[in-house]
Amino acid sequence: MLAPTIERAGRDAAVDDDDAGRRERTRARRERMLSIGAPLLVLVVALGGWELFVRLNAIPSYILPAPSLVLQTLWTKWPSLQSSLLFTVKLTLWALLLAIVGGVALGTLFALSRTVEVSLFPYAVILQVTPIIAIAPLIMIYVDSVMGALLICAWIVAFFPILSSTVIGLRSADHNLRDLFTLYQASSWQRFRLLLAPSALPYFLSGLKVAGGLALIGAVVAEFVAGAAGKETGLASRIFEASFRSDVPLMFAALLLVSLCGIVIFLVTSWVSRKVLGHWHESELKRER
């Protein structure tokens, strides 16, 4: 008599678990659809309102072009804009890579040596708080290569978030775990590899999201300051040149590409963060629930 009752209760519990799992999957699917559909709806409404406003008021294109004209300009001027886009992307990625290498290396030294931090950290702060638009002209004077000068400017902007997040992350390891590693006489390498680096990883990835956008901003601002022109230049130069010719649709088309580039960088860094942290860190686990 007792065995069938227990078996029936087990089946009921399994059914309840299946229903709960199904409801959870449905809710997660609805959340994903909402997170994609809502921004797209806002975008469609905004672009539609913009197009309608321009057409109803007969606003000239040299004042405010309609979205349809911006897309048409993007299509017709794509050959020149494509090379500029590749230049900007290359400059941004190189600056971000150098910021990662330099920020992680120096941040590790700061976390492991108090003397090094006290000696060098104030200068890192000075680089961060000084506007890049004020430093860029000096860099242009002292660096012969335009590409090298632009790269330095973009690197300066992206460097500090990586450095700061790495230092904070390396120092955020749980003190109880630190004591445990000391108790078991772990070597410095074991402490760094098994405790400090995993603790710093979420902070580093958070800083990477910020540094990716800042590298793009630094590249664009530096090119504006440099006033570079010619074939081997980026999207900022296209905007600069179009402003002299009052070609506002081209300015909007280049600006659209800059924005899309920044969005892609953010999406890629967010995807990397989810892949690296999604199975163990609370910041990503909570998002999936």
C-alpha positions as CSV (number, residue, x, y, z in Angstrom):
1,M,0.0,0.0,0.0
2,L,2.8,2.4,0.9
3,A,4.9,1.6,-2.2
4,P,2.3,2.7,-4.8
5,T,1.7,5.9,-2.8
6,I,5.4,6.8,-2.8
7,E,5.6,6.0,-6.5
8,R,2.6,8.1,-7.3
9,A,4.1,11.0,-5.3
10,G,7.3,10.6,-7.2
11,R,5.5,10.8,-10.5
12,D,3.6,13.9,-9.4
13,A,6.8,15.6,-8.3
14,A,8.4,14.8,-11.6
15,V,5.4,16.3,-13.5
16,D,5.6,19.4,-11.3
17,D,9.3,19.7,-12.1
18,D,8.6,19.4,-15.8
19,D,5.8,22.0,-15.6
20,A,8.1,24.4,-13.7
21,G,10.9,23.9,-16.2
22,R,8.5,24.5,-19.1
23,R,7.2,27.7,-17.5
24,E,10.7,28.8,-16.8
25,R,11.8,28.2,-20.4
26,T,8.7,30.0,-21.7
27,R,9.4,33.0,-19.4
28,A,13.0,33.1,-20.5
29,R,11.9,33.0,-24.2
30,R,9.4,35.8,-23.6
31,E,12.1,37.9,-21.9
32,R,14.5,37.4,-24.8
33,M,11.8,38.4,-27.3
34,L,10.9,41.5,-25.2
35,S,14.6,42.5,-25.0
36,I,14.9,42.4,-28.8
37,G,11.4,43.5,-29.8
38,A,11.0,46.5,-27.6
39,P,14.2,48.3,-28.7
40,L,13.4,47.5,-32.4
41,L,9.9,48.9,-32.0
42,V,11.2,52.1,-30.4
43,L,13.8,52.4,-33.3
44,V,11.1,51.9,-36.0
45,V,8.8,54.5,-34.4
46,A,11.7,57.0,-34.0
47,L,12.8,56.6,-37.6
48,G,9.3,56.7,-38.9
49,G,8.6,59.9,-36.9
50,W,11.9,61.4,-38.2
51,E,11.1,60.5,-41.8
52,L,7.5,61.9,-41.5
53,F,8.7,65.1,-39.8
54,V,11.2,65.8,-42.6
55,R,8.8,65.1,-45.4
56,L,5.8,67.0,-43.9
57,N,7.9,70.1,-43.2
58,A,9.9,69.9,-46.4
59,I,13.2,70.3,-44.5
60,P,16.2,70.6,-46.9
61,S,18.7,67.8,-46.7
62,Y,21.6,70.1,-45.9
63,I,19.8,70.9,-42.6
64,L,18.3,67.5,-41.6
65,P,18.3,64.6,-44.0
66,A,15.6,61.9,-43.8
67,P,16.6,58.4,-42.7
68,S,15.9,57.1,-46.2
69,L,18.4,59.6,-47.7
70,V,21.0,58.7,-45.1
71,L,20.6,55.0,-46.1
72,Q,20.8,55.9,-49.8
73,T,24.0,57.9,-49.2
74,L,25.4,55.0,-47.2
75,W,24.7,52.8,-50.2
76,T,26.1,55.1,-52.9
77,K,29.2,56.2,-50.9
78,W,29.9,52.8,-49.5
79,P,33.3,52.2,-51.4
80,S,34.9,55.3,-49.7
81,L,33.1,54.7,-46.4
82,Q,34.1,51.0,-46.3
83,S,37.9,51.8,-46.4
84,S,37.4,54.5,-43.7
85,L,35.4,52.0,-41.5
86,L,38.1,49.4,-41.8
87,F,40.7,52.0,-40.8
88,T,38.7,53.1,-37.7
89,V,38.0,49.4,-36.7
90,K,41.7,48.5,-37.1
91,L,42.8,51.6,-35.0
92,T,40.2,50.8,-32.3
93,L,41.1,47.1,-32.0
94,W,44.9,47.8,-31.9
95,A,44.3,50.4,-29.2
96,L,42.1,48.1,-27.2
97,L,44.6,45.2,-27.5
98,L,47.5,47.4,-26.3
99,A,45.3,48.7,-23.5
100,I,44.6,45.1,-22.4
101,V,48.2,44.1,-22.5
102,G,49.5,47.2,-20.7
103,G,46.6,47.5,-18.3
104,V,46.7,43.9,-17.2
105,A,50.5,43.8,-16.9
106,L,50.7,47.1,-14.9
107,G,47.6,46.3,-12.9
108,T,49.2,43.0,-11.8
109,L,52.3,44.8,-10.7
110,F,50.2,47.3,-8.8
111,A,48.4,44.5,-7.0
112,L,51.5,42.6,-6.1
113,S,53.8,45.5,-5.2
114,R,52.6,48.4,-3.1
115,T,55.8,50.3,-3.9
116,V,55.2,50.1,-7.7
117,E,51.6,51.2,-7.2
118,V,52.5,54.2,-5.0
119,S,55.2,55.2,-7.5
120,L,53.2,54.9,-10.8
121,F,49.5,55.1,-10.1
122,P,49.3,58.9,-9.7
123,Y,50.6,59.2,-13.3
124,A,48.0,56.8,-14.6
125,V,45.4,58.9,-13.0
126,I,46.9,62.1,-14.6
127,L,46.6,60.4,-18.0
128,Q,43.0,59.5,-17.3
129,V,41.8,62.9,-16.0
130,T,43.6,65.0,-18.7
131,P,41.3,65.5,-21.7
132,I,42.7,63.6,-24.7
133,I,41.8,66.6,-26.9
134,A,44.4,68.6,-24.9
135,I,47.1,65.9,-25.2
136,A,46.5,65.0,-28.9
137,P,48.1,68.1,-30.5
138,L,51.3,67.5,-28.5
139,I,51.4,63.8,-29.5
140,M,50.9,64.9,-33.2
141,I,53.9,67.1,-32.9
142,Y,56.3,64.6,-31.3
143,V,55.2,61.4,-33.2
144,D,56.1,61.4,-36.9
145,S,53.6,58.7,-37.9
146,V,50.0,59.8,-38.0
147,M,48.9,56.2,-37.4
148,G,51.2,55.9,-34.4
149,A,49.9,59.2,-33.0
150,L,46.3,58.2,-33.4
151,L,47.0,54.8,-31.8
152,I,48.6,56.5,-28.8
153,C,45.6,58.8,-28.3
154,A,43.1,55.9,-28.5
155,W,45.3,53.8,-26.2
156,I,45.5,56.5,-23.5
157,V,41.6,56.7,-23.4
158,A,41.1,52.9,-23.2
159,F,44.0,52.1,-20.8
160,F,42.8,53.3,-17.4
161,P,39.5,51.2,-17.2
162,I,41.5,48.1,-17.9
163,L,44.2,49.0,-15.3
164,S,41.7,50.1,-12.6
165,S,39.4,47.0,-13.0
166,T,42.4,44.7,-13.0
167,V,43.8,46.2,-9.8
168,I,40.4,46.1,-8.0
169,G,39.7,42.6,-9.2
170,L,43.1,41.2,-8.0
171,R,42.5,42.7,-4.6
172,S,38.9,41.5,-4.3
173,A,39.7,37.8,-3.5
174,D,38.0,36.6,-0.4
175,H,40.2,37.0,2.6
176,N,39.1,33.6,4.0
177,L,40.4,32.0,0.8
178,R,43.6,33.9,1.1
179,D,44.1,32.5,4.6
180,L,43.3,29.0,3.2
181,F,46.0,29.3,0.6
182,T,48.4,30.5,3.2
183,L,47.5,27.6,5.5
184,Y,48.2,25.1,2.7
185,Q,51.5,27.0,1.8
186,A,50.5,27.7,-1.7
187,S,53.2,29.1,-4.0
188,S,52.9,32.7,-5.4
189,W,52.1,31.3,-8.8
190,Q,49.4,28.9,-7.4
191,R,47.9,31.8,-5.4
192,F,47.8,34.0,-8.5
193,R,46.5,31.4,-10.9
194,L,43.9,29.7,-8.7
195,L,42.7,32.6,-6.5
196,L,43.6,36.1,-7.7
197,A,43.1,35.7,-11.5
198,P,39.6,34.1,-11.2
199,S,38.6,36.8,-8.7
200,A,39.8,39.5,-11.0
201,L,38.2,38.1,-14.2
202,P,34.7,39.6,-13.7
203,Y,36.1,43.0,-12.9
204,F,38.4,42.8,-15.9
205,L,35.6,41.9,-18.3
206,S,33.5,44.7,-16.9
207,G,36.4,47.1,-17.6
208,L,36.8,45.6,-21.0
209,K,33.2,46.6,-22.0
210,V,34.0,50.2,-21.0
211,A,37.4,50.2,-22.6
212,G,36.1,49.0,-26.0
213,G,33.8,52.0,-26.4
214,L,36.4,54.4,-25.1
215,A,39.0,53.1,-27.6
216,L,36.6,53.9,-30.4
217,I,35.9,57.4,-28.9
218,G,39.6,58.0,-28.5
219,A,40.3,57.0,-32.2
220,V,37.5,59.3,-33.5
221,V,38.5,62.2,-31.3
222,A,42.2,61.8,-32.1
223,E,41.4,61.8,-35.9
224,F,39.4,65.0,-35.5
225,V,42.2,66.7,-33.7
226,A,44.8,65.5,-36.3
227,G,42.6,66.7,-39.1
228,A,43.9,63.8,-41.2
229,A,42.8,63.7,-44.8
230,G,43.4,61.3,-47.7
231,K,42.7,57.7,-48.6
232,E,44.1,56.0,-45.4
233,T,41.9,57.8,-42.9
234,G,38.9,56.8,-40.8
235,L,35.3,57.7,-40.4
236,A,36.1,60.9,-38.4
237,S,37.9,62.3,-41.5
238,R,34.8,61.5,-43.6
239,I,32.7,63.5,-41.2
240,F,35.3,66.3,-41.2
241,E,35.5,66.5,-44.9
242,A,31.7,66.3,-45.4
243,S,31.2,69.2,-42.9
244,F,33.3,71.5,-45.2
245,R,31.2,70.5,-48.2
246,S,27.9,70.8,-46.2
247,D,27.2,67.2,-47.2
248,V,25.0,66.5,-44.1
249,P,23.7,63.1,-45.4
250,L,27.3,61.8,-45.7
251,M,28.0,63.1,-42.2
252,F,25.0,61.1,-40.9
253,A,26.0,58.0,-42.8
254,A,29.5,58.1,-41.4
255,L,28.1,58.8,-37.9
256,L,25.8,55.8,-38.3
257,L,28.8,53.6,-39.1
258,V,30.6,54.9,-36.0
259,S,27.6,54.1,-33.8
260,L,27.2,50.6,-35.3
261,C,30.9,49.9,-34.7
262,G,30.5,50.9,-31.1
263,I,27.4,48.7,-30.7
264,V,29.2,45.7,-32.2
265,I,32.1,46.2,-29.9
266,F,29.8,46.3,-26.9
267,L,27.9,43.2,-28.1
268,V,31.1,41.2,-28.6
269,T,32.5,42.1,-25.2
270,S,29.2,41.3,-23.6
271,W,29.1,37.9,-25.4
272,V,32.7,37.2,-24.2
273,S,31.6,38.1,-20.7
274,R,28.6,35.7,-20.8
275,K,30.7,32.9,-22.2
276,V,33.5,33.2,-19.6
277,L,31.3,34.0,-16.6
278,G,28.0,32.5,-17.5
279,H,28.5,29.1,-15.8
280,W,29.9,30.3,-12.4
281,H,29.7,34.0,-11.6
282,E,26.6,35.6,-10.0
283,S,26.6,38.6,-12.3
284,E,25.7,36.3,-15.3
285,L,23.8,33.6,-13.5
286,K,21.3,36.1,-12.2
287,R,20.7,37.4,-15.7
288,E,19.9,33.9,-17.0
289,R,17.3,33.2,-14.2
